[in-house]
Amino acid sequence: MRENPYANTGKNPDEVGYAGDNFVCYTGDAISMAQTQLFAWEAYDKGSEVHLQADPTKLELLYKFFKAKKEDFKAQQKESILEKYGGQEHLDVHPAELLLAQTENYVEYSRHGTVIKGQQNAVVCSKYEEDVKISNHSCIWGSYWKVKWGYQCCHSFVKYSYCTGEAGKEIADTEAILMEEQPEEEEHMTKPKTLMEIHQEKQKETKKKHKKSSNSDSEVGLSFRHAYVSACHFHVTVLSRDFSPTLY
């Protein structure tokens, strides 16, 4: 068998008159015959007395039986693995020839690559996973709203909580009713105060105390002045009586 004498000249093998004989080794029944010969050598090593030239019919029947048995073994092994671990949905895919097949849907594009007509607007998909149900919940997070988001199946407002079903709904409803019955004043009283509010209250109390002390001092001063004026007036009236002239 000869190689192509024009292999390194850059000429196309279809354009030359002779392109060698080696291509015959890779066409027709040459490949199947080579596989049969390889099977005969491996079978002889394992104790089977078969020969391609001495007994070709026996070798051909034995090779067909071997291929059928091998395919059955692969199928059984595949089924056992799928039964144990699952994953059949990943194997049920469309054939490769249909993935890039052409369709009759007419779409007209502009020179910039935008769709002019013939195609509906694509639905915008979220980058987050959708319809993910965790912790035995039958509804997704955000399916229930009452002041804040929660689960519809159990009325729970904690995202990673375990689903309690109808019992959780009853408890959540009773808690909501009790919270609505409480007056708003108690809610304000139980609300913790911030440091700024505490500081402002202390300042108000000190201002009130200072104002009360100033008012009491002014009242004491006024009362003292009033008493002093009344005493002076009484003293003047007494002196005027003592030194008034008497008429005989």
C-alpha positions as CSV (number, residue, x, y, z in Angstrom):
1,M,0.0,0.0,0.0
2,R,1.4,3.3,-1.0
3,E,0.9,6.8,0.5
4,N,-0.2,9.8,-1.5
5,P,2.9,11.0,-3.5
6,Y,1.4,14.5,-3.6
7,A,0.8,14.8,0.2
8,N,3.4,17.6,0.8
9,T,2.8,19.5,-2.4
10,G,-0.4,21.2,-1.4
11,K,-2.5,19.7,-4.1
12,N,-6.0,18.5,-3.5
13,P,-6.2,14.6,-3.7
14,D,-9.3,14.9,-5.9
15,E,-7.4,16.8,-8.5
16,V,-4.4,14.4,-8.9
17,G,-4.4,11.2,-10.9
18,Y,-3.1,9.0,-8.1
19,A,-3.6,9.7,-4.4
20,G,-2.2,6.5,-3.0
21,D,-3.8,3.2,-1.7
22,N,-3.9,3.7,2.1
23,F,-7.4,5.1,2.1
24,V,-8.6,1.6,1.2
25,C,-7.7,0.5,4.8
26,Y,-10.3,2.9,6.2
27,T,-13.2,2.3,3.9
28,G,-15.7,-0.5,3.3
29,D,-15.5,-3.7,5.4
30,A,-11.9,-3.2,6.2
31,I,-12.7,-1.6,9.6
32,S,-15.2,-4.4,10.6
33,M,-12.7,-7.0,9.5
34,A,-10.0,-5.4,11.7
35,Q,-12.4,-5.4,14.7
36,T,-13.2,-9.1,14.1
37,Q,-9.5,-9.9,14.0
38,L,-8.9,-8.1,17.2
39,F,-11.8,-10.0,18.9
40,A,-10.3,-13.3,17.6
41,W,-6.9,-12.6,19.2
42,E,-8.5,-11.6,22.6
43,A,-10.8,-14.7,22.5
44,Y,-7.8,-16.9,21.8
45,D,-5.9,-15.4,24.8
46,K,-8.9,-16.3,27.0
47,G,-9.1,-19.9,25.9
48,S,-11.5,-19.9,22.9
49,E,-10.1,-21.7,19.8
50,V,-11.2,-19.4,17.0
51,H,-9.3,-18.2,13.9
52,L,-10.3,-15.6,11.3
53,Q,-8.9,-17.5,8.3
54,A,-9.4,-21.1,9.6
55,D,-13.0,-20.8,10.8
56,P,-14.5,-17.5,9.8
57,T,-18.2,-18.6,10.3
58,K,-17.6,-19.7,13.8
59,L,-15.8,-16.5,14.6
60,E,-18.5,-14.3,13.1
61,L,-21.3,-16.0,15.1
62,L,-19.3,-15.8,18.3
63,Y,-18.6,-12.1,17.7
64,K,-22.3,-11.4,17.1
65,F,-23.2,-13.2,20.3
66,F,-20.5,-11.3,22.2
67,K,-21.8,-7.9,20.9
68,A,-25.4,-8.7,21.8
69,K,-24.5,-9.9,25.3
70,K,-22.3,-6.8,25.7
71,E,-25.2,-4.5,24.8
72,D,-27.6,-6.3,27.2
73,F,-25.1,-6.0,30.0
74,K,-24.7,-2.2,29.3
75,A,-28.5,-1.8,29.3
76,Q,-28.9,-3.7,32.6
77,Q,-26.1,-1.7,34.2
78,K,-27.7,1.6,33.1
79,E,-31.1,0.6,34.5
80,S,-29.7,-0.4,37.8
81,I,-27.8,2.9,38.1
82,L,-30.9,4.9,37.2
83,E,-33.0,3.0,39.7
84,K,-30.5,3.6,42.5
85,Y,-29.5,7.2,41.8
86,G,-32.2,8.5,39.4
87,G,-31.6,11.1,36.7
88,Q,-33.6,9.7,33.8
89,E,-34.9,13.2,33.0
90,H,-31.4,14.3,32.1
91,L,-31.2,11.6,29.5
92,D,-34.5,12.3,27.8
93,V,-33.2,15.1,25.5
94,H,-34.0,16.0,22.0
95,P,-31.9,14.5,19.2
96,A,-28.8,16.4,18.2
97,E,-30.1,16.9,14.7
98,L,-33.2,18.7,16.0
99,L,-31.4,21.2,18.3
100,L,-30.1,23.3,15.4
101,A,-32.8,22.5,12.9
102,Q,-34.4,25.2,10.8
103,T,-38.0,26.3,11.2
104,E,-40.5,28.1,9.1
105,N,-41.0,31.0,11.5
106,Y,-40.4,34.2,9.6
107,V,-38.4,36.8,11.4
108,E,-37.2,40.1,9.8
109,Y,-34.1,41.8,11.2
110,S,-32.7,45.3,10.6
111,R,-29.2,46.0,9.6
112,H,-28.3,46.5,13.2
113,G,-29.5,43.1,14.3
114,T,-32.8,44.1,16.0
115,V,-36.0,42.3,15.2
116,I,-38.4,44.3,13.0
117,K,-41.3,41.9,12.8
118,G,-42.1,38.2,13.0
119,Q,-41.1,37.5,16.5
120,Q,-42.8,38.1,19.8
121,N,-41.1,39.9,22.6
122,A,-39.1,37.6,24.8
123,V,-40.2,37.1,28.4
124,V,-37.7,38.6,30.8
125,C,-36.4,35.8,33.1
126,S,-35.2,36.4,36.6
127,K,-31.7,35.6,37.6
128,Y,-33.0,34.0,40.8
129,E,-34.4,30.5,41.1
130,E,-38.2,30.4,40.9
131,D,-40.8,28.1,42.5
132,V,-38.2,26.8,45.1
133,K,-40.0,25.2,48.1
134,I,-37.9,24.5,51.2
135,S,-38.5,23.1,54.7
136,N,-41.6,21.1,53.8
137,H,-43.5,24.3,52.5
138,S,-46.1,23.7,49.9
139,C,-46.0,27.4,48.8
140,I,-43.1,29.7,47.9
141,W,-41.8,32.5,50.1
142,G,-43.7,35.7,49.3
143,S,-47.0,33.9,48.6
144,Y,-48.7,35.5,51.7
145,W,-48.8,39.2,52.7
146,K,-50.0,40.8,55.9
147,V,-47.9,43.8,56.8
148,K,-44.9,41.7,55.7
149,W,-44.2,38.7,53.4
150,G,-44.6,35.1,54.5
151,Y,-45.8,31.7,53.5
152,Q,-49.4,31.0,52.4
153,C,-49.4,27.4,53.6
154,C,-48.7,28.2,57.3
155,H,-48.9,32.0,57.6
156,S,-45.3,32.1,58.8
157,F,-43.3,35.3,58.4
158,V,-39.9,33.6,59.0
159,K,-38.2,32.8,55.7
160,Y,-36.3,29.6,56.8
161,S,-38.8,28.3,59.2
162,Y,-40.3,24.8,59.0
163,C,-43.8,24.5,57.7
164,T,-46.5,23.8,60.4
165,G,-49.5,23.6,58.1
166,E,-53.0,24.3,59.3
167,A,-51.9,24.4,62.9
168,G,-49.5,27.2,62.2
169,K,-52.3,29.1,60.4
170,E,-54.5,28.9,63.5
171,I,-51.8,30.0,65.8
172,A,-50.8,32.9,63.5
173,D,-54.5,34.0,63.2
174,T,-55.0,34.0,67.0
175,E,-51.9,36.0,67.6
176,A,-53.0,38.5,65.0
177,I,-56.4,38.9,66.7
178,L,-54.8,39.4,70.1
179,M,-52.4,42.0,68.8
180,E,-55.3,43.9,67.2
181,E,-57.3,43.9,70.5
182,Q,-54.5,45.5,72.5
183,P,-54.8,49.3,72.7
184,E,-52.3,51.5,71.1
185,E,-51.2,53.2,74.3
186,E,-49.9,49.9,75.7
187,E,-47.9,49.4,72.5
188,H,-46.3,52.8,73.0
189,M,-45.6,52.1,76.7
190,T,-43.9,48.8,76.0
191,K,-41.9,50.3,73.1
192,P,-38.3,50.7,74.3
193,K,-37.0,54.3,74.4
194,T,-33.8,55.4,72.6
195,L,-30.9,57.2,74.3
196,M,-31.9,60.4,72.6
197,E,-35.5,60.2,74.0
198,I,-34.2,59.5,77.5
199,H,-31.8,62.5,77.3
200,Q,-34.6,64.8,76.1
201,E,-36.9,63.7,78.9
202,K,-34.1,64.4,81.5
203,Q,-33.6,67.9,80.0
204,K,-37.3,68.6,80.2
205,E,-37.4,67.5,83.9
206,T,-34.4,69.7,84.8
207,K,-36.1,72.7,83.0
208,K,-39.3,72.1,85.0
209,K,-37.4,71.9,88.3
210,H,-35.5,75.1,87.5
211,K,-38.7,76.9,86.6
212,K,-40.4,75.8,89.8
213,S,-37.5,76.9,91.9
214,S,-37.4,80.3,90.3
215,N,-41.2,80.7,90.7
216,S,-41.0,79.7,94.4
217,D,-38.1,82.2,95.0
218,S,-40.1,85.0,93.4
219,E,-43.2,84.2,95.5
220,V,-41.1,84.2,98.7
221,G,-39.6,87.6,97.7
222,L,-43.0,89.1,97.1
223,S,-44.4,87.8,100.3
224,F,-41.5,89.2,102.2
225,R,-41.9,92.6,100.6
226,H,-45.6,92.6,101.3
227,A,-45.0,91.8,105.0
228,Y,-42.3,94.5,105.2
229,V,-44.6,97.1,103.7
230,S,-47.4,96.2,105.9
231,A,-45.2,96.3,109.0
232,C,-43.9,99.7,108.1
233,H,-47.4,101.0,107.5
234,F,-48.4,99.7,111.0
235,H,-45.5,101.3,112.6
236,V,-46.2,104.6,111.0
237,T,-49.9,104.5,112.1
238,V,-48.8,103.8,115.7
239,L,-46.3,106.6,115.8
240,S,-48.9,109.0,114.4
241,R,-51.3,108.1,117.1
242,D,-48.7,108.5,119.9
243,F,-47.5,111.9,118.9
244,S,-50.9,113.4,117.8
245,P,-51.8,116.6,119.9
246,T,-54.5,116.2,122.4
247,L,-57.2,118.8,122.9
248,Y,-58.5,119.6,126.3
